[in-house]
Each structure stands twice: as C-alpha cells, then as structure tokens.
Amino acid sequence: MHSSTTSYQQIVDEICHLRWSEINRDELLAVSQATYYFSVQFCETVEMACRLHPLDPLLAELREGQCNSDDLSPYPGVAQPSEKLNLGEFMRRVLAMSSLDRSTRARIERLGAAYLAEVRRTGVETRVRSLSSYEDGGLEKVFSAVLRARDWNEPSLAAFRHFLVGHIDLDTDPDMGHGALCRHLVADDRIVPLWRAFRDLLKQAAPTLAAGPVMQDHGPDTASVLSS
C-alpha cells in the first residue's frame, strides 16, 4: 500500500463512503454498466504501460493477468472453461445479460462515452501511473464498497459480483497480487482527475449514492460478503 495519503486516496475514501447499501437493483445494474466503461479504460492503460515500458516483465505479467486471463472463467453465460478474456470483454458480456431498461442503458452509454473521452485526453504517463493506485488498494476498497449493495437478485448482477470478488482476490496478495506487479509505477496527485472522473461516473449512474448527506453505511462488512 502507499505510505502517504494523497488527494486521490481521499477520492477513493469518498467513493467508499457513498450510500452503497441504499441503492436498489436498477441502480446497481447501472453501476455495473458504468464499471464496464472503467474496465475499458483500465485495459487500455495496461496496454499503454506495456508499450511505454516494453522490457518490464512485471507489467507484461500484469497484462496477461488483466487483458488475457482465465482467472474469471468459467462463468455461466459469460465465459467458457479456461477462456481467456480481458476485463472489458467480460463486463461487456455481463451487460448483454442485463435486464436494465433501454432508456437507462442509453443514459449510461452517454455517461460512459463522456468518461472515456475525458480519460483519453489525459497524458499517457499520467494514465500509466494510475495503475498502481487501482491495483495496489484503490479498486479493492471501491469494489468492496460496491459489494455492500443489498439486491443482487439478477443473473447479470451475480456475474458482476463474481467480477468484483475475483478482482479483489487478484489484488489482495501483497507479494503475488496484481498490486505488486505495478507498485513501481508510483502514483501521485497528477492522477486525481482520473479518480474524480470515475467517482462522478458512479454517482451519475446511481444518484442515490450521493443523495443528501453521506451517512454511515451499515451494510455487511467486506469479510462477510467475500465469505458468503
């Protein structure tokens, strides 16, 4: 984990303290679709890192683990046994199963397109530096917060939950997890706009997350969610 608290970490904490246990199933479906757009830019960033540092074996291993991996396979209706997928393709297939209504899909598509455009305006070096903030604790915290949502009673949401739990598992080992593969890409506050854009995408996708003053979320703790 990073030793000092910086502004991007404050945004991570803000995301974690949103009203995750209060969103309904439709809003969770919208968050799932929003996460697809994050996954697209994340895989793009991993590829950028490998092009910028072509002789870095750790980043090559990270690319295999995130962009050509069977870690989430198999999953019924999404991935065949031993099928290798990148995270964006896995989430695209999850969305194909979703019962989200057409108007909400269109709304999140607009938000996602705007999010990707904003991220893609960011310089390559800044995007590459963001990887350690995602893999070395940031996504573990955010995805654990999403798991505090209460209504997962929909096939695509069960697949989304599988995605979240699987990613947490891949990141948490301090020596062998994905965070260890990109920790040398030291993140700093140049990446704040990337985290701010992700926060805003989530809040716009599910307005209940930010409705009124932020209150203590009394959903199940992460340990109980992961063990269930």
Buried (B, 14 or more C-beta within 10 A) or exposed (E): EBEEEBEBBEBBEBBBBBBBBBBEBBBBBBBBBBBBBBBBBBBBBBBBBBEBBEEBEBBBBBBBBBBEBEBBBEBEEBBEEEBBBBBBBBBBBBBEBBEBEEEBBEBBEEBBEBBBEBBEEBEEEBBBBBBBBBBBBBBBBBBBBBBBBBEBEBBBBBBBBBBBBBBBEBBBEEEEBBBBBBBEBEBBEBBBBBBBBBBBBBBBBBEBBBEEEEEEBEBBEBEEBBEE
